[in-house]
C-alpha cells in the first residue's frame, strides 16, 4: 500500500467522483482509477462502487476511510514538522470550536498564536460536538473546543476541562414575553438550541431542573450567525453568553430576560486524539486557547 493510493482514495471519497478528485489533486483520471484498483487489489476488498450520481463508498470503504484520513493527517503533520525544522513556513493547524465558545476564545487566542506563528495556515470550523468530534477522531481537525461530553467519551479521544461558560436568556427587543420572570412562563415559546434534543444540552438541563419537559417548539441550529439572526428577527428565545449582549449588534436587537431560575453553565474543554501528538503549530494554538480559557476561568 502506497501513500499516493491513500491520498487518491480520500480525494475520491471527498469529491464523490473520479473526475473531480483527479482535478482536485492534479492527476489524470486514468491514473487515479489505476491507483484505486491497485489499492482494492492489495486490500482484497471493494472500497467504491459507481452510482448514477458518481462514486459511493461500500461498507468496507466507509470503514477504511477513517483510517485513511488518519494516515493522511499524520503524513501532513510530519511534513509540517520537517518543513519547520528546515526553517520553512510555520506549518498548519485546523481546529473546531463550539458556537458558544467561538466568540469568547478565538479572537484573543488568534492574536497570541500569530505572535509566534505569523505565517501558519489556520482553519477554524464552527460546530457542535456531534459534528466535530468525528473530525478530531479521524484527524481532519487537530483538536476541538467544546462542551463537556454527556455520554461516555470515545476511547480514541481525551477531554480536558478549561472553564465554565455562564449563559443568559436572550430575546429580541419588543418580544411579547419580555416581561416574563420565570422559566415556566416561557415553556410554550419557540426556543433555539445548538444540540439535538435528547443529548443533554443546556436547554434540556435548564427546563429539567424545574421539572418541566423540553418545549416542543424547538429549532436546532448549529451556526452562531444563523442563531443570532433568529434571535434578533423572530420570537425565538435562546441561551447565549453574557458577553454577546454587550456587542453592538446585540445591543441594537436583543435584550436579556431576567429569569429567576439559575441558568446552567456548560463546562468547556479541549478534545484531542488520545495517542496522536499535535504538530508544533497545533500545539501552539492549543496553548493559546488554554491561556485564554484560564483567564476566563479566573473571571478576567
C-alpha positions as YAML, in Angstrom:
chain: A
units: angstrom
residues:
- id: 1
  name: UNK
  ca: [0.00, 0.00, 0.00]
- id: 2
  name: UNK
  ca: [1.42, 3.37, -1.04]
- id: 3
  name: UNK
  ca: [0.70, 6.83, 0.29]
- id: 4
  name: UNK
  ca: [-0.49, 8.09, -3.08]
- id: 5
  name: UNK
  ca: [-3.15, 5.35, -3.07]
- id: 6
  name: UNK
  ca: [-4.45, 6.57, 0.28]
- id: 7
  name: UNK
  ca: [-4.37, 10.16, -0.99]
- id: 8
  name: UNK
  ca: [-6.33, 9.17, -4.09]
- id: 9
  name: UNK
  ca: [-8.91, 7.18, -2.14]
- id: 10
  name: UNK
  ca: [-9.61, 10.04, 0.30]
- id: 11
  name: UNK
  ca: [-9.82, 12.50, -2.60]
- id: 12
  name: UNK
  ca: [-12.44, 10.38, -4.37]
- id: 13
  name: UNK
  ca: [-14.40, 9.86, -1.13]
- id: 14
  name: UNK
  ca: [-14.46, 13.63, -0.56]
- id: 15
  name: UNK
  ca: [-15.20, 14.64, -4.15]
- id: 16
  name: UNK
  ca: [-17.73, 11.95, -4.96]
- id: 17
  name: UNK
  ca: [-16.39, 11.37, -8.46]
- id: 18
  name: UNK
  ca: [-13.16, 10.33, -10.15]
- id: 19
  name: UNK
  ca: [-13.08, 13.38, -12.39]
- id: 20
  name: UNK
  ca: [-13.48, 15.88, -9.54]
- id: 21
  name: UNK
  ca: [-10.95, 14.05, -7.39]
- id: 22
  name: UNK
  ca: [-8.38, 13.93, -10.20]
- id: 23
  name: UNK
  ca: [-8.83, 17.66, -10.81]
- id: 24
  name: UNK
  ca: [-8.51, 18.44, -7.08]
- id: 25
  name: UNK
  ca: [-5.17, 16.67, -6.63]
- id: 26
  name: UNK
  ca: [-3.75, 17.39, -10.06]
- id: 27
  name: UNK
  ca: [-3.55, 13.92, -11.62]
- id: 28
  name: UNK
  ca: [-5.24, 12.32, -14.61]
- id: 29
  name: UNK
  ca: [-8.48, 10.37, -14.23]
- id: 30
  name: UNK
  ca: [-6.94, 7.15, -15.63]
- id: 31
  name: UNK
  ca: [-4.10, 7.46, -13.11]
- id: 32
  name: UNK
  ca: [-6.43, 7.78, -10.16]
- id: 33
  name: UNK
  ca: [-8.59, 4.89, -11.43]
- id: 34
  name: UNK
  ca: [-5.50, 2.67, -11.67]
- id: 35
  name: UNK
  ca: [-4.37, 3.71, -8.20]
- id: 36
  name: UNK
  ca: [-7.73, 2.76, -6.68]
- id: 37
  name: UNK
  ca: [-7.85, -0.61, -8.49]
- id: 38
  name: UNK
  ca: [-4.40, -1.43, -7.12]
- id: 39
  name: UNK
  ca: [-5.47, -0.42, -3.61]
- id: 40
  name: UNK
  ca: [-8.58, -2.62, -3.73]
- id: 41
  name: UNK
  ca: [-6.49, -5.48, -5.11]
- id: 42
  name: UNK
  ca: [-3.97, -5.20, -2.29]
- id: 43
  name: UNK
  ca: [-6.69, -4.97, 0.36]
- id: 44
  name: UNK
  ca: [-8.71, -7.69, -1.38]
- id: 45
  name: UNK
  ca: [-11.95, -5.77, -0.87]
- id: 46
  name: UNK
  ca: [-14.16, -3.42, -2.89]
- id: 47
  name: UNK
  ca: [-13.98, 0.11, -1.48]
- id: 48
  name: UNK
  ca: [-16.04, 2.01, -4.06]
- id: 49
  name: UNK
  ca: [-18.91, 1.40, -6.43]
- id: 50
  name: UNK
  ca: [-20.35, 3.54, -9.20]
- id: 51
  name: UNK
  ca: [-23.84, 5.04, -8.95]
- id: 52
  name: UNK
  ca: [-25.88, 7.27, -11.22]
- id: 53
  name: UNK
  ca: [-24.67, 10.21, -9.14]
- id: 54
  name: UNK
  ca: [-20.99, 9.32, -9.11]
- id: 55
  name: UNK
  ca: [-18.90, 7.24, -6.73]
- id: 56
  name: UNK
  ca: [-20.17, 5.85, -3.43]
- id: 57
  name: UNK
  ca: [-18.33, 4.05, -0.64]
- id: 58
  name: UNK
  ca: [-19.07, 0.43, 0.14]
- id: 59
  name: UNK
  ca: [-19.33, -0.68, 3.79]
- id: 60
  name: UNK
  ca: [-15.66, -1.63, 3.63]
- id: 61
  name: UNK
  ca: [-14.85, 1.72, 2.07]
- id: 62
  name: UNK
  ca: [-16.57, 3.60, 4.88]
- id: 63
  name: UNK
  ca: [-14.64, 1.59, 7.46]
- id: 64
  name: UNK
  ca: [-11.34, 2.19, 5.66]
- id: 65
  name: UNK
  ca: [-11.94, 5.92, 5.15]
- id: 66
  name: UNK
  ca: [-11.45, 6.86, 8.81]
- id: 67
  name: UNK
  ca: [-8.08, 5.09, 8.91]
- id: 68
  name: UNK
  ca: [-7.07, 6.55, 5.56]
- id: 69
  name: UNK
  ca: [-7.83, 10.05, 6.82]
- id: 70
  name: UNK
  ca: [-5.73, 9.42, 9.92]
- id: 71
  name: UNK
  ca: [-2.79, 8.21, 7.81]
- id: 72
  name: UNK
  ca: [-3.06, 11.24, 5.54]
- id: 73
  name: UNK
  ca: [-3.26, 13.56, 8.54]
- id: 74
  name: UNK
  ca: [-0.21, 12.03, 10.19]
- id: 75
  name: UNK
  ca: [1.69, 12.47, 6.93]
- id: 76
  name: UNK
  ca: [0.66, 16.14, 6.83]
- id: 77
  name: UNK
  ca: [1.85, 16.58, 10.40]
- id: 78
  name: UNK
  ca: [5.21, 15.01, 9.60]
- id: 79
  name: UNK
  ca: [5.63, 17.25, 6.56]
- id: 80
  name: UNK
  ca: [4.80, 20.32, 8.67]
- id: 81
  name: UNK
  ca: [7.32, 19.31, 11.32]
- id: 82
  name: UNK
  ca: [10.09, 18.70, 8.77]
- id: 83
  name: UNK
  ca: [9.35, 21.97, 7.00]
- id: 84
  name: UNK
  ca: [9.56, 23.79, 10.31]
- id: 85
  name: UNK
  ca: [12.91, 22.14, 11.11]
- id: 86
  name: UNK
  ca: [14.21, 23.33, 7.75]
- id: 87
  name: UNK
  ca: [13.23, 26.88, 8.66]
- id: 88
  name: UNK
  ca: [10.28, 26.98, 6.29]
- id: 89
  name: UNK
  ca: [6.70, 28.19, 6.86]
- id: 90
  name: UNK
  ca: [5.10, 27.78, 10.26]
- id: 91
  name: UNK
  ca: [3.03, 24.76, 9.28]
- id: 92
  name: UNK
  ca: [-0.74, 24.49, 9.66]
- id: 93
  name: UNK
  ca: [-3.45, 23.92, 12.25]
- id: 94
  name: UNK
  ca: [-7.10, 23.01, 11.86]
- id: 95
  name: UNK
  ca: [-9.36, 23.09, 14.88]
- id: 96
  name: UNK
  ca: [-13.06, 23.10, 15.68]
- id: 97
  name: UNK
  ca: [-14.93, 25.15, 18.21]
- id: 98
  name: UNK
  ca: [-18.44, 25.19, 19.63]
- id: 99
  name: UNK
  ca: [-20.62, 28.22, 18.78]
- id: 100
  name: UNK
  ca: [-20.83, 29.47, 22.38]
- id: 101
  name: UNK
  ca: [-17.06, 29.32, 22.83]
- id: 102
  name: UNK
  ca: [-16.07, 30.83, 19.48]
- id: 103
  name: UNK
  ca: [-16.63, 34.46, 20.41]
- id: 104
  name: UNK
  ca: [-15.09, 34.01, 23.86]
- id: 105
  name: UNK
  ca: [-11.85, 32.38, 22.79]
- id: 106
  name: UNK
  ca: [-10.92, 32.72, 19.12]
- id: 107
  name: UNK
  ca: [-10.03, 36.43, 18.73]
- id: 108
  name: UNK
  ca: [-7.59, 36.62, 21.65]
- id: 109
  name: UNK
  ca: [-6.19, 33.13, 21.05]
- id: 110
  name: UNK
  ca: [-5.50, 34.01, 17.41]
- id: 111
  name: UNK
  ca: [-3.64, 37.17, 18.43]
- id: 112
  name: UNK
  ca: [-1.41, 35.20, 20.79]
- id: 113
  name: UNK
  ca: [-0.82, 32.47, 18.22]
- id: 114
  name: UNK
  ca: [0.07, 34.91, 15.43]
- id: 115
  name: UNK
  ca: [2.82, 36.47, 17.51]
- id: 116
  name: UNK
  ca: [4.62, 33.10, 17.47]
- id: 117
  name: UNK
  ca: [3.49, 31.74, 14.09]
- id: 118
  name: UNK
  ca: [2.73, 34.65, 11.76]
- id: 119
  name: UNK
  ca: [2.76, 32.56, 8.58]
- id: 120
  name: UNK
  ca: [0.99, 29.41, 9.74]
- id: 121
  name: UNK
  ca: [-2.09, 28.28, 7.84]
- id: 122
  name: UNK
  ca: [-5.14, 28.23, 10.11]
- id: 123
  name: UNK
  ca: [-8.51, 26.61, 9.56]
- id: 124
  name: UNK
  ca: [-11.34, 27.14, 12.07]
- id: 125
  name: UNK
  ca: [-14.53, 25.06, 11.88]
- id: 126
  name: UNK
  ca: [-17.56, 26.05, 13.94]
- id: 127
  name: UNK
  ca: [-19.94, 23.35, 15.11]
- id: 128
  name: UNK
  ca: [-21.22, 21.19, 17.94]
- id: 129
  name: UNK
  ca: [-19.70, 18.02, 19.39]
- id: 130
  name: UNK
  ca: [-21.69, 15.61, 17.26]
- id: 131
  name: UNK
  ca: [-20.47, 17.27, 14.07]
- id: 132
  name: UNK
  ca: [-16.84, 17.95, 15.02]
- id: 133
  name: UNK
  ca: [-15.71, 15.07, 17.22]
- id: 134
  name: UNK
  ca: [-15.67, 12.61, 14.28]
- id: 135
  name: UNK
  ca: [-13.32, 15.06, 12.53]
- id: 136
  name: UNK
  ca: [-10.99, 15.04, 15.54]
- id: 137
  name: UNK
  ca: [-11.14, 11.26, 15.65]
- id: 138
  name: UNK
  ca: [-10.09, 10.87, 12.01]
- id: 139
  name: UNK
  ca: [-7.59, 13.77, 12.39]
- id: 140
  name: UNK
  ca: [-9.23, 16.08, 9.89]
- id: 141
  name: UNK
  ca: [-9.10, 18.51, 12.83]
- id: 142
  name: UNK
  ca: [-6.14, 18.69, 15.20]
- id: 143
  name: UNK
  ca: [-8.36, 19.39, 18.20]
- id: 144
  name: UNK
  ca: [-11.72, 20.80, 19.20]
- id: 145
  name: UNK
  ca: [-13.00, 23.18, 21.88]
- id: 146
  name: UNK
  ca: [-16.47, 22.21, 23.02]
- id: 147
  name: UNK
  ca: [-18.92, 21.31, 25.72]
- id: 148
  name: UNK
  ca: [-18.11, 18.55, 28.21]
- id: 149
  name: UNK
  ca: [-19.45, 15.21, 26.97]
- id: 150
  name: UNK
  ca: [-22.68, 13.94, 28.49]
- id: 151
  name: UNK
  ca: [-22.26, 10.33, 27.38]
- id: 152
  name: UNK
  ca: [-19.13, 8.19, 27.72]
- id: 153
  name: UNK
  ca: [-16.39, 9.55, 25.50]
- id: 154
  name: UNK
  ca: [-14.89, 7.51, 22.69]
- id: 155
  name: UNK
  ca: [-11.68, 5.84, 23.93]
- id: 156
  name: UNK
  ca: [-9.79, 7.36, 20.99]
- id: 157
  name: UNK
  ca: [-10.41, 10.86, 22.37]
- id: 158
  name: UNK
  ca: [-9.43, 12.78, 25.50]
- id: 159
  name: UNK
  ca: [-11.24, 15.74, 27.12]
- id: 160
  name: UNK
  ca: [-9.59, 18.34, 29.35]
- id: 161
  name: UNK
  ca: [-11.90, 20.86, 31.04]
- id: 162
  name: UNK
  ca: [-10.91, 24.51, 30.71]
- id: 163
  name: UNK
  ca: [-13.63, 26.78, 32.12]
- id: 164
  name: UNK
  ca: [-17.36, 27.17, 32.69]
- id: 165
  name: UNK
  ca: [-19.34, 29.47, 30.39]
- id: 166
  name: UNK
  ca: [-22.25, 31.33, 32.06]
- id: 167
  name: UNK
  ca: [-25.38, 31.73, 29.92]
- id: 168
  name: UNK
  ca: [-28.37, 34.09, 29.89]
- id: 169
  name: UNK
  ca: [-31.79, 34.03, 28.20]
- id: 170
  name: UNK
  ca: [-31.89, 36.32, 25.16]
- id: 171
  name: UNK
  ca: [-34.87, 37.62, 23.17]
- id: 172
  name: UNK
  ca: [-35.46, 40.30, 20.56]
- id: 173
  name: UNK
  ca: [-36.32, 43.78, 21.68]
- id: 174
  name: UNK
  ca: [-40.11, 44.00, 21.80]
- id: 175
  name: UNK
  ca: [-40.60, 40.26, 22.33]
- id: 176
  name: UNK
  ca: [-44.16, 39.55, 23.57]
- id: 177
  name: UNK
  ca: [-42.75, 37.61, 26.54]
- id: 178
  name: UNK
  ca: [-40.19, 40.26, 27.50]
- id: 179
  name: UNK
  ca: [-41.77, 40.74, 30.92]
- id: 180
  name: UNK
  ca: [-41.59, 37.05, 31.87]
- id: 181
  name: UNK
  ca: [-39.65, 36.41, 35.07]
- id: 182
  name: UNK
  ca: [-40.00, 32.63, 35.39]
- id: 183
  name: UNK
  ca: [-38.89, 29.87, 33.05]
- id: 184
  name: UNK
  ca: [-42.32, 28.30, 33.42]
- id: 185
  name: UNK
  ca: [-43.78, 31.31, 31.61]
- id: 186
  name: UNK
  ca: [-41.56, 30.52, 28.63]
- id: 187
  name: UNK
  ca: [-42.35, 26.82, 28.25]
- id: 188
  name: UNK
  ca: [-44.63, 27.40, 25.24]
- id: 189
  name: UNK
  ca: [-42.25, 29.76, 23.43]
- id: 190
  name: UNK
  ca: [-40.09, 28.85, 20.45]
- id: 191
  name: UNK
  ca: [-36.56, 28.08, 21.63]
- id: 192
  name: UNK
  ca: [-33.22, 27.80, 19.90]
- id: 193
  name: UNK
  ca: [-30.80, 25.03, 20.81]
- id: 194
  name: UNK
  ca: [-27.43, 24.04, 19.40]
- id: 195
  name: UNK
  ca: [-27.57, 20.36, 20.37]
- id: 196
  name: UNK
  ca: [-30.03, 17.73, 19.21]
- id: 197
  name: UNK
  ca: [-32.86, 17.12, 21.69]
- id: 198
  name: UNK
  ca: [-32.09, 14.17, 23.92]
- id: 199
  name: UNK
  ca: [-28.33, 14.76, 24.04]
- id: 200
  name: UNK
  ca: [-28.21, 16.66, 27.34]
- id: 201
  name: UNK
  ca: [-27.85, 20.20, 26.01]
- id: 202
  name: UNK
  ca: [-28.10, 23.23, 28.29]
- id: 203
  name: UNK
  ca: [-31.70, 23.98, 27.34]
- id: 204
  name: UNK
  ca: [-32.76, 20.49, 28.38]
- id: 205
  name: UNK
  ca: [-30.90, 20.86, 31.65]
- id: 206
  name: UNK
  ca: [-32.44, 24.30, 32.20]
- id: 207
  name: UNK
  ca: [-36.01, 23.03, 31.95]
- id: 208
  name: UNK
  ca: [-35.16, 19.72, 33.60]
- id: 209
  name: UNK
  ca: [-34.02, 21.41, 36.83]
- id: 210
  name: UNK
  ca: [-37.54, 22.76, 37.39]
- id: 211
  name: UNK
  ca: [-39.23, 19.53, 36.34]
- id: 212
  name: UNK
  ca: [-40.59, 20.85, 33.04]
- id: 213
  name: UNK
  ca: [-40.26, 18.97, 29.76]
- id: 214
  name: UNK
  ca: [-38.25, 20.45, 26.94]
- id: 215
  name: UNK
  ca: [-40.50, 22.76, 24.86]
- id: 216
  name: UNK
  ca: [-41.93, 21.18, 21.73]
- id: 217
  name: UNK
  ca: [-41.31, 24.27, 19.62]
- id: 218
  name: UNK
  ca: [-37.55, 23.96, 19.25]
- id: 219
  name: UNK
  ca: [-35.23, 24.99, 16.41]
- id: 220
  name: UNK
  ca: [-31.91, 23.14, 16.31]
- id: 221
  name: UNK
  ca: [-29.26, 25.41, 14.82]
- id: 222
  name: UNK
  ca: [-25.50, 24.75, 14.75]
- id: 223
  name: UNK
  ca: [-24.45, 28.15, 13.37]
- id: 224
  name: UNK
  ca: [-23.92, 31.11, 15.67]
- id: 225
  name: UNK
  ca: [-24.57, 33.58, 12.84]
- id: 226
  name: UNK
  ca: [-27.91, 31.96, 11.97]
- id: 227
  name: UNK
  ca: [-28.77, 31.75, 15.67]
- id: 228
  name: UNK
  ca: [-28.22, 35.48, 16.13]
- id: 229
  name: UNK
  ca: [-30.44, 36.25, 13.14]
- id: 230
  name: UNK
  ca: [-33.22, 34.06, 14.53]
- id: 231
  name: UNK
  ca: [-32.99, 35.66, 17.96]
- id: 232
  name: UNK
  ca: [-32.93, 39.20, 16.57]
- id: 233
  name: UNK
  ca: [-35.66, 38.91, 13.94]
- id: 234
  name: UNK
  ca: [-38.11, 36.29, 15.24]
- id: 235
  name: UNK
  ca: [-39.78, 35.40, 18.54]
- id: 236
  name: UNK
  ca: [-37.25, 32.63, 19.13]
- id: 237
  name: UNK
  ca: [-35.59, 32.59, 22.57]
- id: 238
  name: UNK
  ca: [-32.12, 31.24, 23.25]
- id: 239
  name: UNK
  ca: [-29.32, 30.77, 25.75]
- id: 240
  name: UNK
  ca: [-26.27, 32.89, 24.93]
- id: 241
  name: UNK
  ca: [-23.09, 34.01, 26.66]
- id: 242
  name: UNK
  ca: [-23.41, 37.33, 28.57]
- id: 243
  name: UNK
  ca: [-20.53, 38.85, 26.59]
- id: 244
  name: UNK
  ca: [-22.66, 38.68, 23.46]
- id: 245
  name: UNK
  ca: [-25.21, 41.07, 24.93]
- id: 246
  name: UNK
  ca: [-22.57, 43.79, 25.08]
- id: 247
  name: UNK
  ca: [-21.79, 43.64, 21.36]
- id: 248
  name: UNK
  ca: [-23.18, 46.46, 19.15]
- id: 249
  name: UNK
  ca: [-25.34, 44.05, 17.14]
- id: 250
  name: UNK
  ca: [-26.90, 42.58, 20.27]
- id: 251
  name: UNK
  ca: [-27.45, 45.97, 21.89]
- id: 252
  name: UNK
  ca: [-29.39, 47.03, 18.83]
- id: 253
  name: UNK
  ca: [-31.60, 43.97, 18.54]
- id: 254
  name: UNK
  ca: [-31.52, 41.84, 21.70]
- id: 255
  name: UNK
  ca: [-32.26, 42.05, 25.39]
- id: 256
  name: UNK
  ca: [-31.67, 39.74, 28.32]
- id: 257
  name: UNK
  ca: [-34.68, 38.28, 30.11]
- id: 258
  name: UNK
  ca: [-34.31, 38.41, 33.90]
- id: 259
  name: UNK
  ca: [-35.37, 34.87, 34.72]
- id: 260
  name: UNK
  ca: [-35.47, 33.86, 38.40]
- id: 261
  name: UNK
  ca: [-34.21, 30.30, 37.87]
- id: 262
  name: UNK
  ca: [-30.41, 29.84, 37.64]
- id: 263
  name: UNK
  ca: [-29.19, 29.09, 34.12]
- id: 264
  name: UNK
  ca: [-26.82, 26.08, 33.81]
- id: 265
  name: UNK
  ca: [-23.25, 26.93, 32.83]
- id: 266
  name: UNK
  ca: [-21.66, 24.37, 30.47]
- id: 267
  name: UNK
  ca: [-18.10, 23.17, 31.05]
- id: 268
  name: UNK
  ca: [-15.99, 23.96, 28.00]
- id: 269
  name: UNK
  ca: [-12.84, 21.98, 27.32]
- id: 270
  name: UNK
  ca: [-10.30, 20.70, 24.83]
- id: 271
  name: UNK
  ca: [-10.78, 17.48, 22.86]
- id: 272
  name: UNK
  ca: [-7.74, 15.77, 21.31]
- id: 273
  name: UNK
  ca: [-6.90, 12.33, 19.99]
- id: 274
  name: UNK
  ca: [-5.59, 10.09, 22.76]
- id: 275
  name: UNK
  ca: [-2.45, 8.86, 21.02]
- id: 276
  name: UNK
  ca: [-1.68, 11.41, 18.30]
- id: 277
  name: UNK
  ca: [0.80, 14.16, 19.21]
- id: 278
  name: UNK
  ca: [-0.01, 17.64, 17.95]
- id: 279
  name: UNK
  ca: [2.22, 19.37, 15.44]
- id: 280
  name: UNK
  ca: [4.22, 22.36, 16.57]
- id: 281
  name: UNK
  ca: [1.63, 24.78, 15.13]
- id: 282
  name: UNK
  ca: [-1.34, 22.87, 16.55]
- id: 283
  name: UNK
  ca: [0.29, 22.63, 19.97]
- id: 284
  name: UNK
  ca: [0.94, 26.39, 19.95]
- id: 285
  name: UNK
  ca: [-2.69, 27.10, 19.06]
- id: 286
  name: UNK
  ca: [-3.89, 24.74, 21.78]
- id: 287
  name: UNK
  ca: [-1.64, 26.56, 24.26]
- id: 288
  name: UNK
  ca: [-3.08, 29.92, 23.20]
- id: 289
  name: UNK
  ca: [-6.63, 28.60, 23.58]
- id: 290
  name: UNK
  ca: [-5.78, 27.23, 27.02]
- id: 291
  name: UNK
  ca: [-4.25, 30.55, 28.13]
- id: 292
  name: UNK
  ca: [-7.42, 32.45, 27.16]
- id: 293
  name: UNK
  ca: [-9.59, 29.83, 28.84]
- id: 294
  name: UNK
  ca: [-7.62, 30.07, 32.08]
- id: 295
  name: UNK
  ca: [-8.15, 33.83, 32.11]
- id: 296
  name: UNK
  ca: [-11.88, 33.28, 31.62]
- id: 297
  name: UNK
  ca: [-11.89, 30.73, 34.43]
- id: 298
  name: UNK
  ca: [-10.40, 33.37, 36.74]
- id: 299
  name: UNK
  ca: [-13.13, 35.77, 35.72]
- id: 300
  name: UNK
  ca: [-10.72, 38.04, 33.86]
...
